[in-house]
Amino acid sequence: MAVTAVISAGQMKMSRVASIVWVIAGCAALLITGYDLSGCGSQMSTTSSTGMATLTTSVTDPAECSKAVGGNYEHVYVTIVDIKANANSSAGSTDAGWVDLLPGMQPTQVDLLGAAASSGCFLATLGDSLEVQAGNYQQLRLILGTNSSTTVSGSNQCNVAGGLNAVNCLETSDGNWHALKTPSAQQTGLKIPASQLAGGSLNVPAGQTVDLMIDFRTCESIIVAGNSGQYILQPVLNAGQVSTVSTSINGTVVDSGTGKPIAGANVLVSLEQPDANGVDRVVESTVASSADGTFVFCPVMPGTYDIVVNAYNPTTNLAYNVAVETGVQPGDTTGSIPLKTATFSTTTLNGFGSTQNASNAAVSTLLNFYPLEANPVSSSSTKYFTVPLLISPVNDLATLPQETTASPYVDPTTNDSTTCPSGTDCAAFSMTVPQSGISVYNYSTGGPTPAASTYSTALASYTIDAQAWMLSAPTTADCTVPEMQTAVPAITVGTTAGTTLTVDTTATAPAVLNFTGCQ
């Protein structure tokens, strides 16, 4: 089954986000995250018994972990077998009522960092348009192929190029190939429940058409499994209604001192939205042009976003401050977003999280770590912004999501291997972030304007956010409390360039990142 590309007129810049896009008849957008969005709408619905709708399955372009922009991966291949929907929000994989959204589709291998690298904004279609039953669906399942038993329609690049007996795999930037493990829970489908659908359901009335995007965030979906060297797929999905023609967001990143575009630096631009706890989470990311500082996201699902920008200059080893532009919507041109040149360089935050089961014995699970900075604008409903890691030689995006094991922790001060706390498995993190604080701007048609309490002090304060996921089902939250943050006050960086700080979770705050009751 051929993969084709559709280029939207006037949208020729690259949005470096690996996504899966479903074009479905209907009128409801959906938002899929890793969090409970139970307040999104009604949980009760029935499926229409009459009427058909048209569906097309597509894939969009690559992410910031692509080798093309200095990332960790050359290729990431996943094999999609099917997508199903059910009107019953609690239906199991073998229960009645499942509607096949891709009837007759052969297992199709997709390179999430592939063919679009030089194509600009596009949609790559996985197959011909198909008719499906109209209805109101409470649950979706994305089904991936298994490495042991799936036969790919067409060439299997995991085998042809990588020499692997697998259909899901990746090639790292050093040219080595690795099978991508998909835990058994994914073989019955990655469950997308009603609590993760905007409005509480996916409405598909007969005779109407909507473009529905499910964004497969490649960089955060790959987990390095402790000391075993395995790579595990933990799909991080975001989705919503899009238009392939009119829903782009674009702008330019400039130096606040010169007013000129920031060219030659590694500029990372992220779209974020707050979760139920007031933490802005990354929805999509792209890399601004190294020639003129421009960026574009397309297509973009409906909603209001905050744009978070950071930049690292590999020539001077200096990082700019983090700039946030709030209140941006699809179709907006953000104008010139100014970054204030940092007085200092970067700070490295080191630490670890530990996991144990209900019997207080060591147990292995998956942990994700994120640096957060508090929003200095008191009138905002967003409590924290996620600060994406700088694109620099010292950051390795692949090491943040990882498996806890018995002794993986390396003391950042002595570089010696350190045993995990008694009765736990643990995983270490090391992340390099800007020393300077964030500046907040409000979106306006004439360009960004300073928010009421714009913050541009030289020193930043960070909070580390950690999330736990089941090893056997990496999209299912684990442990009694599945998300924790380091204690207030936040970690204030030092004034010396290149400061390294250890987040002490064993002496001053022993329970902060110690996950208990894990399975």
C-alpha positions in Angstrom: 0.0 0.0 0.0 1.7 3.2 -1.2 2.3 6.1 1.1 1.4 9.4 -0.7 2.0 13.0 0.3 -0.3 16.0 0.2 1.2 19.5 0.5 -1.0 22.3 1.6 -0.6 25.5 -0.4 1.4 28.2 1.5 2.5 25.8 4.2 6.0 24.9 3.1 8.0 25.0 6.3 8.6 21.8 8.3 6.7 21.0 11.5 9.0 18.4 13.0 6.3 16.3 14.7 5.7 12.7 14.0 1.9 12.3 13.8 -0.8 9.8 12.8 -3.7 11.6 11.2 -7.2 10.1 10.7 -9.6 11.9 8.4 -13.1 10.9 9.5 -16.6 12.0 8.8 -17.9 13.7 11.9 -17.9 17.0 13.8 -16.2 16.4 17.2 -12.6 17.0 18.0 -10.8 14.8 20.5 -7.8 15.4 22.7 -5.7 12.4 23.7 -3.1 12.7 26.5 -1.7 10.5 29.1 -3.9 12.0 31.8 -7.5 11.7 33.0 -9.7 14.3 31.4 -12.9 13.0 32.9 -14.5 16.4 32.9 -14.5 16.5 29.1 -18.2 15.5 28.6 -20.9 12.9 28.8 -20.0 9.2 29.0 -23.3 8.0 27.6 -24.0 7.4 24.0 -25.3 5.0 21.4 -24.2 4.1 17.9 -26.2 5.2 14.9 -27.7 2.3 13.0 -27.8 4.0 9.6 -25.5 6.1 7.5 -21.9 5.8 6.4 -18.9 8.0 6.6 -15.6 8.3 4.8 -12.2 7.7 6.5 -8.7 8.3 5.3 -5.6 7.4 7.4 -2.5 9.6 7.1 0.9 10.3 8.7 2.6 13.6 9.2 6.3 14.7 9.5 9.3 14.1 11.8 10.2 15.2 15.3 13.0 17.0 17.0 14.8 13.8 17.9 15.6 13.3 14.1 19.2 13.0 13.2 18.6 15.8 10.7 18.4 18.3 13.6 21.1 16.7 15.8 18.7 14.2 17.5 19.2 10.6 18.5 17.4 8.7 15.7 17.7 8.3 12.0 14.5 6.2 11.5 11.7 5.0 13.8 9.5 2.3 12.2 6.1 1.2 13.6 3.7 -1.2 12.0 0.0 -0.3 12.2 -2.5 -3.1 11.9 -5.9 -1.5 12.5 -7.9 1.1 14.3 -11.2 0.2 16.0 -14.0 2.2 17.8 -16.7 1.3 20.2 -19.8 3.1 21.6 -19.2 1.4 25.0 -16.5 3.3 27.0 -15.8 0.2 29.2 -15.7 -2.4 26.4 -12.9 -4.9 26.5 -10.9 -5.8 23.4 -12.9 -9.0 22.9 -16.4 -7.5 23.7 -19.1 -6.9 21.1 -19.7 -3.6 19.4 -16.3 -2.8 17.9 -16.4 -1.0 14.5 -13.4 -1.5 12.2 -12.3 2.0 11.0 -9.7 0.5 8.6 -11.5 -2.6 7.2 -9.2 -4.6 4.9 -6.1 -2.6 5.7 -2.9 -4.7 5.5 -0.2 -4.2 8.2 1.5 -1.0 7.1 4.9 0.1 8.3 5.5 3.8 8.8 8.7 5.6 9.4 7.9 8.3 11.9 11.1 10.2 11.0 10.9 9.4 7.3 10.1 10.6 3.9 8.8 14.1 4.8 12.1 15.4 6.1 12.4 17.7 3.1 8.8 18.0 2.1 7.4 20.7 4.5 3.9 20.5 5.9 2.1 17.5 4.5 -0.1 14.5 5.1 1.1 11.1 4.0 -1.9 8.8 3.3 -1.7 5.2 4.4 -4.5 3.9 2.2 -7.6 4.7 0.1 -10.6 6.4 1.6 -13.0 3.9 3.1 -16.6 3.9 4.2 -17.3 3.3 7.9 -20.4 3.2 10.1 -21.5 6.6 11.4 -22.0 6.8 15.1 -21.0 8.3 18.5 -17.9 6.4 19.8 -16.7 6.3 23.4 -13.4 4.5 22.9 -10.8 3.9 20.2 -8.0 1.4 19.9 -4.9 1.7 17.8 -3.5 -1.8 17.1 0.2 -2.3 16.4 1.8 -5.3 14.8 3.9 -7.8 16.8 7.5 -8.4 16.0 7.1 -12.1 16.2 4.1 -12.7 13.9 3.2 -9.7 11.7 4.0 -9.7 8.0 4.3 -6.2 6.6 2.5 -5.1 3.4 5.4 -4.1 1.2 9.1 -3.8 2.2 9.9 -4.5 5.9 12.7 -2.0 6.5 13.5 -3.4 9.9 14.6 -6.6 8.1 15.8 -5.2 4.8 17.9 -2.3 6.1 18.4 -3.3 9.7 18.8 -7.1 9.5 16.3 -7.6 12.3 13.5 -10.1 12.8 11.0 -7.4 13.7 8.4 -5.0 12.2 8.9 -2.3 14.8 12.4 -0.9 15.1 14.7 2.1 15.0 18.0 3.2 13.7 20.0 5.3 16.1 22.1 8.3 14.9 25.3 6.1 15.1 23.9 3.8 12.4 23.0 0.9 14.7 19.6 -0.8 14.5 17.4 -2.0 17.4 14.1 -3.9 17.7 11.4 -1.7 19.2 9.6 -3.7 21.9 5.9 -3.4 22.1 4.5 -4.8 25.4 1.7 -7.4 25.2 -1.0 -4.9 26.2 -0.4 -3.0 23.0 -1.3 -6.1 20.9 -4.9 -5.8 21.9 -4.9 -2.1 21.0 -3.7 1.1 22.6 -6.8 2.1 24.5 -8.1 5.7 23.9 -11.0 5.9 26.4 -13.8 8.5 26.6 -12.0 10.4 29.3 -9.4 11.2 26.7 -11.8 12.3 24.0 -12.7 16.0 23.9 -16.4 16.2 24.6 -16.4 12.7 25.9 -16.9 10.9 22.6 -16.1 10.9 18.9 -19.2 11.9 17.1 -19.4 10.6 13.5 -22.7 11.6 11.9 -23.5 10.5 8.4 -22.9 13.0 5.6 -20.4 15.3 7.4 -16.7 15.4 7.1 -14.0 16.4 9.6 -10.2 15.9 9.7 -9.1 14.2 12.9 -5.4 14.2 13.8 -3.8 11.8 16.2 -0.3 13.0 16.9 2.3 10.3 17.6 5.0 12.1 19.6 8.0 10.0 18.6 10.7 11.5 20.9 8.7 10.9 24.1 7.4 7.5 22.9 10.8 5.7 23.0 12.1 4.4 26.3 15.6 3.2 27.0 15.1 0.1 29.3 17.6 0.5 32.1 20.8 -1.5 31.7 19.3 -4.0 29.2 19.8 -1.9 26.1 16.3 -2.6 25.0 14.1 0.1 23.4 10.4 0.1 24.4 7.6 1.9 22.7 5.4 3.9 25.1 3.2 5.8 22.6 2.5 9.4 23.7 -0.6 10.5 21.7 -2.3 13.8 21.2 -5.2 14.3 18.8 -7.9 16.6 17.6 -9.8 18.0 14.6 -7.7 19.7 12.0 -7.9 21.3 8.6 -5.0 20.5 6.3 -5.3 23.9 4.6 -6.1 26.6 7.2 -4.9 25.5 10.7 -1.2 26.3 10.8 0.6 28.4 13.4 3.7 30.2 12.3 6.1 32.9 13.4 9.7 34.0 13.8 12.1 33.8 16.7 14.3 37.0 17.1 17.0 38.3 19.4 15.4 40.9 21.7 18.5 43.1 21.6 19.0 43.2 17.9 15.5 42.5 16.7 17.0 40.2 14.1 16.0 36.5 13.6 18.0 34.1 15.6 19.9 32.2 12.9 22.5 29.5 13.5 21.3 28.5 16.9 19.4 25.4 17.9 15.9 26.9 18.5 13.2 24.6 19.8 9.5 25.7 19.6 6.8 23.8 21.4 3.0 24.1 21.6 1.7 23.5 25.1 -1.6 23.2 26.8 -2.4 22.8 30.5 -3.5 19.5 32.0 -6.1 19.2 34.8 -3.4 20.1 37.4 -2.4 23.3 35.7 0.9 22.1 34.2 1.5 23.1 30.6 2.3 19.9 28.6 4.0 19.7 25.3 1.5 18.9 22.4 3.8 19.4 19.4 7.4 20.5 18.9 9.3 21.9 15.9 12.8 23.3 15.2 13.0 26.9 13.9 14.9 27.4 10.6 18.6 27.8 11.2 18.7 30.3 8.3 16.0 32.8 9.3 14.5 31.8 12.6 11.0 31.0 11.2 8.8 28.1 12.3 5.5 26.6 11.4 3.1 23.9 12.8 0.6 22.4 10.5 -1.9 21.0 10.7 -2.9 22.0 14.2 -5.9 20.8 16.1 -8.4 23.4 17.5 -7.7 24.9 20.9 -5.7 27.7 22.6 -2.0 27.1 23.0 1.0 28.6 24.7 4.2 28.7 22.6 7.3 27.9 24.6 10.7 28.7 22.9 14.2 28.0 24.0 17.5 28.3 22.1 21.1 27.2 22.5 24.0 28.6 20.5 26.6 25.8 19.9 29.2 28.3 18.9 29.2 30.4 22.1 27.7 27.7 24.4 25.2 30.2 25.6 21.5 29.6 26.1 18.8 32.2 25.6 16.1 32.7 28.2 12.8 30.8 27.7 10.1 32.8 26.1 6.4 32.0 26.3 3.7 33.5 24.1 0.2 32.8 25.5 -3.2 32.6 23.9 -2.3 31.4 20.4 -4.9 29.6 18.2 -4.7 27.7 14.9 -4.5 30.1 12.0 -2.6 32.7 14.0 0.7 34.2 12.9 2.6 34.9 16.1 4.9 37.6 14.7 8.4 37.9 16.1 8.9 36.2 19.4 11.8 37.8 21.2 14.4 35.8 23.2 16.6 37.7 25.7 20.2 36.6 25.5 21.1 34.8 28.7 23.6 36.4 31.1 24.7 33.0 32.0 24.9 29.7 30.2 23.2 26.5 31.3 22.5 24.5 34.5 22.5 20.7 34.7 19.9 19.2 37.0 20.8 15.7 38.2 18.8 13.3 40.4 16.8 10.0 40.4 13.5 8.5 41.2 12.8 5.2 42.9 10.0 2.6 42.8 8.8 -0.1 45.1 5.7 -2.3 45.4 2.9 -2.4 48.0 5.2 -4.8 50.1 8.0 -2.2 50.1 10.1 -4.4 47.9 12.0 -3.2 44.8 10.0 -3.3 41.5 10.8 -2.1 38.0 8.5 0.4 36.3 8.9 3.3 33.8 9.6 6.9 34.8 9.4 10.1 32.8 11.2 13.3 34.1 10.3 16.9 33.1 11.8 20.2 34.2 9.0 22.8 35.0 9.2 26.5 35.6 6.5 28.4 37.5 4.4 30.9 35.6 5.3 34.4 36.9 2.0 35.9 35.7 -0.4 35.5 38.6 -3.5 36.0 36.6 -2.8 32.9 34.5 -4.6 29.6 35.2 -1.4 27.7 34.2 0.7 27.0 37.2 3.8 25.6 35.5 5.3 25.6 32.0 7.2 22.5 30.8 10.7 23.6 29.7 11.7 21.4 26.9 15.4 20.3 27.0 17.8 22.4 25.0 19.0 20.9 21.8 22.7 20.6 22.8 25.4 18.0 22.8 24.9 17.3 26.6 21.2 16.5 26.4 20.0 13.0 25.3 16.2 13.0 24.8 16.2 9.2 24.8 17.3 8.9 28.4 14.5 10.8 30.1 11.8 8.1 29.8 13.5 5.0 31.3 13.1 1.8 33.2 14.0 1.7 36.9 16.5 -1.1 37.7 18.5 -2.2 40.7 21.6 -0.1 40.4 21.5 2.4 37.4 22.3 5.5 39.3 25.6 7.2 38.7 26.5 9.9 41.2 26.9 13.1 39.1 29.6 14.5 41.4 31.9 11.5 41.7 30.8 9.6 38.5 30.7 6.5 40.7 27.9 3.9 40.5 25.6 4.3 43.4 23.2 1.6 44.8 19.5 2.5 44.9 17.9 3.2 48.2 17.1 0.0 50.2 14.1 -1.9 48.9 13.8 0.1 45.6 14.7 0.1 42.0 15.7 3.5 40.6 16.5 5.5 37.5 18.7 8.6 37.2 18.1 11.7 35.2 20.4 14.5 34.0 19.0 17.5 32.1 20.6 20.7 30.9 18.4 23.7 31.1 18.8 27.5 30.7 20.0 29.4 33.8 17.9 32.4 32.9 14.2 32.7 33.8 11.2 32.8 31.5 9.7 35.9 29.8 5.9 35.8 29.2 4.1 37.6 26.3 0.4 37.8 25.3 -0.5 37.0 21.7 -1.8 39.9 19.6 -2.2 40.3 15.9 0.5 43.0 15.9 3.0 40.7 17.5 3.6 39.5 21.1 3.2 42.0 23.9 4.6 41.7 27.5 2.2 40.1 30.0 1.2 41.9 33.1 4.1 40.5 35.1 6.8 39.7 32.6 9.6 37.8 34.2 13.1 38.2 32.8 15.4 37.9 35.8 18.8 36.2 35.2 18.1 33.2 37.4 15.5 30.4 36.9 13.9 28.2 39.5 12.9 24.6 38.4 10.6 22.0 39.7 11.2 18.4 38.6 8.0 16.5 37.6 8.1 12.7 37.5 5.5 10.3 36.1 5.3 6.5 36.6 4.0 4.0 34.0 3.5 0.2 34.1 6.3 -1.7 32.5 3.9 -4.2 30.9 1.5 -1.5 29.7 3.5 1.7 29.2 0.5 3.9 28.5 -1.1 2.9 31.9 -0.3 5.0 35.0 1.4 3.0 37.8 2.0 3.3 41.5 -0.3 4.6 44.3 0.5 8.2 43.3 1.6 8.1 39.6 2.9 11.7 39.4 5.2 13.5 41.8 7.1 16.8 41.9 10.1 18.0 43.9 9.2 20.0 46.9 8.6 23.8 47.1 10.6 26.0 47.1 11.8 25.2 43.6 15.5 24.6 42.7 17.1 28.0 42.0 20.1 27.7 39.7 23.4 29.2 40.5 25.2 32.3 39.1 28.2 30.4 37.8 28.1 29.3 34.2 27.7 25.6 33.8 26.4 25.0 37.3 25.5 21.4 38.2 22.8 20.8 40.8 21.9 17.5 42.4 18.2 17.1 43.3 18.6 15.4 46.7 15.7 13.0 47.2 17.3 10.9 49.9 18.3 13.4 52.7 16.2 16.6 52.7 13.1 15.2 50.9 13.2 11.4 51.1 9.7 10.8 49.7 9.5 13.4 46.9 10.3 11.1 44.0 10.0 7.8 45.7 7.1 6.0 44.1 5.3 3.3 46.2 2.6 0.8 45.5 3.9 0.1 42.0 3.0 -3.0 40.1 
